[in-house]
Amino acid sequence: MKILHTSDWHLGQRFLFNDREEEHQRALDWLADTIREQEVEVLVVAGDVFDINNPPNYARTMYYRFLTSLLGSCCRHIVIVGGNHDSPSMLNAPRELLRLLNIHVVGAASEDPVDEIIELEDAKGKLELVVAAVPFLRDRDLRFSQSGEGSYERLQKVREGMAEHYRRVGEMMEPYRKNKIPLLATGHLYASGAMASGKQDNIYAGDVENIEADQFPDVFHYIALGHIHRPQLIDGQQHIRYSGSLIPLSFSETKDDKSVFILYFQKDQLMEVETVMVPVFRRLKSISGTLQEVKESLRRFSEKGDRDLTPWVEVIVQTDRLIPRLDLTLRDFTRDMDLRLLKIKIERSGELLKKQQAELVNLSDLEDVESVFKKKCLRFGSPPEQMDDLLDAFRELKSNLDGKR
């Protein structure tokens, strides 16, 4: 059996106010072609299908068009779980209809983890695979906040709740061992030892290690993880992996190779995990140095040519002096080059300036209004466990305002 593991599509993402529809469409077309060419039988998507709770219509259309393009293909089953960027209600809305097409969606955890156990059958009705489709576990799914509770106690309860959730689904999977078929689990979380490409929205405020590798029950033959955008093993274990994002999602990911994993099973034995590289449809490039060094790097980069989509570039100019009209100077310099400057920053040296930069929040680094809103909430003392509810209210208000414009 061949199973493809992918995650973190973030359809509908606006990157510094630029949409990425064409890149995402090409990536999904490539993914569908790869599934057919490699004769993949099961597709597993480990969260963050969309970038925001209320994605644009083109992103939803792209998602459903991709799913229907696989109907009648070698891919008999699709399993999709919600991530921290996804709206559980939006993902779950068509789940009963999609189930008739062998597309199984678990947008959010339910009170009974048995709802996350998905049995997949072959064309003759014989059980061939079982997936514990664990979605992003929200704070409210794991614990109840208590008055006067400190941050350390709260985080410990989150960790304990997550480990307990996997222990319970692991127990429910035990009876399937006798079938000698692959038993998989999904997760959208931050596992201990994972290395992110750069700053990412963390799942639980202040916590960078939500679960240890040895806390996943040993009943699972493979654990398909999402949330970290860099593909990697966890704790050196071949069967616990992040597939990474489908395309680079920030300038911190410019050096990452994007990929998906294809799992080869013989009965319940994981024989091989093949890494299939995703083509680069649009280069994201970060260039830093003095103004002269930046200009030379921009010139060399533009001369490489043979690109699919116009590259997007971030420039960081290192200087201790004021450079008048720097933005206009660089944009004029690159006017006829095969690239587009999206971000221009100045990096100053000196202990005082470093301290000031550490204390100040650069709004351009936050990239979206939700990041600004979260910073404001935390600054004014909003409890981290209320962040999901605050964000839901903020998104509803923003959606209503956008609809009136």
N, C-alpha and C positions, 0 to 999 in steps of 0.2 A: 504494500500500500504506500502511496505517495501523499504526503501532507505538506501544504505550504503555509508557513508562519510569517505573517506580516503584522504591522501595527502603525499607529501614529500617522495616519494620512493627513489629518488636519485640513480636510476639504473646506473651502471657503475662507482660508486664511488671507488676511490683508497684511502685506509686508511693508511696513512704513508707508501705509496708505495706497499700496499698489496691490491689485488682485492677482491671483496666481492661477486663474482658471486654465490657461493654456498648458502650463506646466503639469498641473494635476491631471488634466485630460490625457496628456501624453503618457504620464506615469501609469494611469489606470489602463490605458490601451496596451502598454507594454506588459503590465501584470496579467491582463486577460490573455494576451498572446503567449506569454510564458507558461501559464497554466495549461493551455492547449498543447503547446509544443512539448512540454515536459510530461504531459498526460497526468497531471495532478488530479487526485480524486477527492481531496478534502481541502478546503481553504479555511484557515483560522485567522481572524482579525482581532488582535488583542487590545482593542480600545482606541479612543480618540479618532473615530471616523471623521468627525467634524471638528472645526477649530473653535466654534462658539456654540452656545446653547440654541441660538436662533439663526442658523446658517442661511445665506442667501439662496434664493430659489435655484440658481444655476448649480449650486453645490449639491442640493437635494436631487436634482435631475441627474447629475453626473453619477451619484451614488446608485440610484435605482437603475439607470441605464447600464451601469457596470454589472450589477447583479443579474439583470435579465439577459445580458449578453452571454452569460455562462450557462443559461438553461439549455439542456440538451447536449451539453458538452461532456467531456470526460469527468468534469468536476461534479460529483454526485451530491456533495453536501457543502454547505457554507455555515460556519459558526462565527458569530459576531458578538463581542461584548462591549459594553459602554466604558468609556474612559472618563477622566475628570473634566474634560472639555465638552463631553457629549451631554445632550439633554436626554435623560432616561425616558421621559414621556414621549419625546419625538421618535426615538429609536424604537420604542416598544409599540407605538401606535399601530403599525401594520404587521405586527409579529404573527398574528394568527393566520393572516393571508400568506405571509412569507413562508410559514411553516409548511403549508401545502406544497410549496415549491422546494422543499428540503433546505430552506434557509432559516437558520435558527438564531434568534436575537435575544440576548439577555442585557437589557439596558441598565438595570440596577438590581441590587441584592433584594431578595424578598425575606419575609420572616422565616420561611422554611427553606433552608439550603437545598432541599431535594429538588426544588424548582430549577436549580442550576445544573442538574445532572441530565445530560442529553445523550440519548441512545441513538446511534446511527446504524442503519441496516443497509445491506447490499440489495441488488435488484431482486433477489429471491426471498427477501424478508429475513435474512439471517443477520444477527448482530455482528458488526464488524469493527466497531469503534465506540468508545464512550468518552465523553468530554465533560469534565467539571468546569462549566463555563462561568468562572468567577469574574464578575465585572469589577470596576473601581468600587472599593468599599468606602462609602462616605462615613464621616465621623458619626453621624446619627445611626448608621448601620452597626456600629461596633460598640457603642457605649452610651451612657447617659451622663451628662455633665452634672457636677454637684457643686453647691454653693461653697465658696472658699477653697476650691480645689486649685492647687498650684500647677504650673505648666509641666513640671517633671511628672507629677502624678497623672496628669492628663495624658501625656505622651506614653507613659508606661501602660495605661489602660488601652490606648489605641493599639500598641504593639501586641498586648495580650489578646485583645479582641480579634486582631487579624490572624494571629497564630491559631486561635480557637476556631475561627471560621474555617480555615484550611484543615484543621484536625477533624472537624465535623464532616466536611465534604469527603475527606480521605476515608473516613469510616464508611460512608455511604458507597464508596467505590470498591471496598474490599471484596464484596461478593462477586464482583466481575473478574477477579483474578483467575478463577477456574476456567474462564472462556478462552484464555490465551490470546487475547486481542489487545491492541494498544489502548492504554488508559492515559488520557491527557488532562492537563489542567491549564487554565489561563490565569492571568493576573495583570492588573494595571496598577503598579505600585513602585516604590523605590526600595529595591532589595539591597541589603548590606553588601558593600564591595562594588556596587555598580559605579561606573564613571560616566558622568554626563559630559557633553561637549562644552557646556558653558552654563550660564544661568538659565534655569528652567523653573517654571511654576512648580513648587513643591506641593505634594499632596497634603501633608499634614504640617502646619506651620511650625517651623523650628526643628523639624525632624528630617534627617537625611538617611536614616536607616530604619525602614519600617518593619523589615522581617529578615531573619537570617536564612541562608540557604538550607541549613539542616532542619528548619522548621516546616519545610514543605514535606508532607508525608511521603514515605518511600513507595507507596502504592503507585505513584505516577511514573510512567515511562518517559514522559516529556512534559516540561512546564513552559508554556509560551507566554512570555512577558511583554508588556508594553509600558510606555511612559518615558523611558530613557531613549533618547533619539540616536544613540550610538550603538551599533550592533556589538554584542559581547556575550561571553559566558559569565556565569555567576559562580564565584568561588572555584573556578577551574572545572566545573562540572558540565560535561557535554550535553546533558539533558535539561539544563536550566539556562535559558537564553533570552536576551532581548534581541528582537530582529532589527530595531531601530526604525527611524522614520523613512518614508518612501522617497522624499526629496529633502534637501537642506532647508531647514525652517528658520535659521538665523545666521548671522555672519560668524557666530561661534562654531558653526558646523561646516565651515568651508573646507576643512581638511579631512572630514569624515567620508569614508566610502559608504554609500548607501547600498543596502542589499536586502534580500529576503532569504529565508532558509527553507530548503526542501528536505523533509524527513523521509527516510526509506525504512519501512518496517517490514519484517517477516514475522508474521503472527504477532507476538508481544515483544519481539526483540528489535530495538532500534539499531539498525545495521550501519547507517551513515547519515550525516547531516551535511548537505551540500549548500554552500554559500553561492547564491546567484547575484551578481552585481547589477544594480539598477543603473541604466545609462544616465549621464548628466544632461539634462535638457536645458538648464540655464545655470551658468556658473555664478556663484556668489563669491566675491573676492574681497579680502580685507588687506589694505596696503597701508603700511606705517613707515615713518621716517621723517627726516627733515623735508622741507618743502622741495628742495632740489631732488632729493632721493625719491620722494613721492612722484614727482613729475617723470623721472626716468623710469620708475616702475610702471606707471600708467602707460607710458609710450611703448615699453616692451610688451606689456600685457595686451595692448590693443593690436599689436602687429602679429600676434599669434594666429588670429583669424580662424576660419573653419569652425564657426560656432553655429549652433542651432538657433537658440533665442539670444537676444542681446543680453550680455552679462550685466549684473548689478554689482556696484562697487561701493565699498565703505573706505573712506580715507581718514587716517589719523595722522595729523601733522604734529611732529614733536618740535616744540619751540619754547624759548623763554622770553620772547619779545612779542609785541603786538604786530600782527600782519594785517594791514588794512585791506578790506575787500577780499579776504581770502576766498570766500565762497564764490564770488564772481570770477576771481582769477582762475580758480580750478575749473569752474564750469566752462569758461571761455577756452581754457587750454584743452579741454576734452571734447569741444563742440563737434569736431569731425572724426572722433574716434568711435570704434565699434564697442561702446560700453555706455553705461548710464550711471552717473554718480547719484546714489541714494542718500548717502550720509557723509557729512564732513565734520570731523571733531578735531579739537586742539588738545594736545596732551602736554601739560607743563611740568617741569621738574621743580625741585625745591621742597623742603619739608613742610613749609607752611601751606603751599599750594596742594601738596599731596593730602594733607590733613583736611583742607577745605573740600577737596574733591571727594574724599571718603565720607564727609558728613552730608554733602549735598546729593540729592537725587536728580540725576539727569533725565528729564522727561522724555528726551528722544530715545533713551535706552529702554524705556518701558514699552514702547511700540504700540500700545493700545490703551483705550480709555479704561478698560477693566483693571489694568495694572495700576493706573493712577487711583482709581476708586479703592482698590485693596490697600494701597499705601496709606490713603487718607483714613480708612477704617481702623487700621492698625495703629496709626498715630494717635487717634482719638480714643483708643482703649477698647475697641470692639473685641469681644471674646472670639478667639480663633474658631471655636466650635460653631459660632453663628455665621461664619463667612459664607457657607453655601446658601443659607437663607437670604443673607444680605445681597449676595450676587444675583440670586434669582429675582429679588425685588428690583434691583438696579437694572437688570436686563429687560424686565417687563416695562419699566418706566421708559427706558431708552427706546425700546421697540415702539411704544405708543407715540413717543415724540417724533421718531423717524417717520412713522406713518402719517403724521400731520404735516410734514414738510412738503 
